[in-house]
């Protein structure tokens, strides 16, 4: 999930997904993608309901590790 988007930021989009009535949809894994990689950015992602946070540019090795952890 990109954090900075034009109409709705990634935090709000994640909160909307997490509030869906269909639990299969509401519980899909969501990983934040952001140029901001400070601890407070990671915390904001977690607080919004995301399962992880990766800094851009994405390191493929880190992405694969996170995906293995989630699945």
C-alpha positions as CSV (number, residue, x, y, z in Angstrom):
1,X,0.0,0.0,0.0
2,X,1.5,3.3,-1.0
3,X,1.2,5.8,1.8
4,X,1.0,9.0,-0.3
5,X,-1.8,8.8,-2.8
6,X,-3.8,11.7,-4.4
7,X,-7.4,11.0,-3.1
8,X,-7.0,8.9,-0.1
9,X,-3.7,8.2,1.7
10,X,-2.6,4.6,2.5
11,X,-3.5,4.9,6.2
12,X,-7.1,5.8,5.4
13,X,-7.3,3.1,2.7
14,X,-6.1,0.5,5.1
15,X,-8.5,1.6,7.8
16,X,-11.4,1.3,5.3
17,X,-10.2,-2.2,4.2
18,X,-9.9,-3.3,7.8
19,X,-13.5,-2.1,8.5
20,X,-15.1,-4.2,5.7
21,X,-17.8,-6.7,6.8
22,X,-16.3,-9.5,4.8
23,X,-13.5,-10.9,7.0
24,X,-11.6,-12.4,4.2
25,X,-11.3,-9.0,2.6
26,X,-10.8,-7.1,5.8
27,X,-7.9,-9.3,6.8
28,X,-5.8,-9.3,3.7
29,X,-2.1,-8.7,4.3
30,X,-1.1,-5.0,3.7
31,X,2.4,-3.8,3.6
32,X,3.2,-0.1,3.6
33,X,5.5,1.3,0.9
34,X,6.9,4.7,1.7
35,X,9.9,6.9,1.2
36,X,9.6,7.7,4.9
37,X,11.4,5.0,6.9
38,X,11.6,6.5,10.4
39,X,10.3,4.6,13.4
40,X,7.3,6.9,13.7
41,X,6.4,6.1,10.1
42,X,6.6,2.4,10.8
43,X,4.4,2.9,13.9
44,X,1.8,4.9,11.9
45,X,1.6,2.0,9.5
46,X,1.1,-0.5,12.3
47,X,-1.4,1.8,14.0
48,X,-3.4,2.0,10.8
49,X,-3.6,-1.8,10.6
50,X,-0.9,-2.6,8.2
51,X,1.1,-5.8,8.6
52,X,4.5,-4.3,7.7
53,X,6.4,-1.3,6.4
54,X,9.0,-1.2,3.6
55,X,11.0,1.8,2.5
56,X,11.2,2.8,-1.1
57,X,13.0,1.9,-3.2
58,X,11.9,-1.6,-2.3
59,X,14.6,-4.0,-1.6
60,X,13.4,-7.3,-3.2
61,X,15.1,-9.5,-0.7
62,X,13.4,-7.6,2.2
63,X,10.0,-7.8,0.4
64,X,10.4,-11.6,-0.1
65,X,11.3,-12.0,3.6
66,X,8.2,-10.1,4.6
67,X,6.0,-12.0,2.2
68,X,7.3,-15.3,3.6
69,X,6.6,-14.1,7.1
70,X,3.0,-13.1,6.2
71,X,2.2,-16.2,4.2
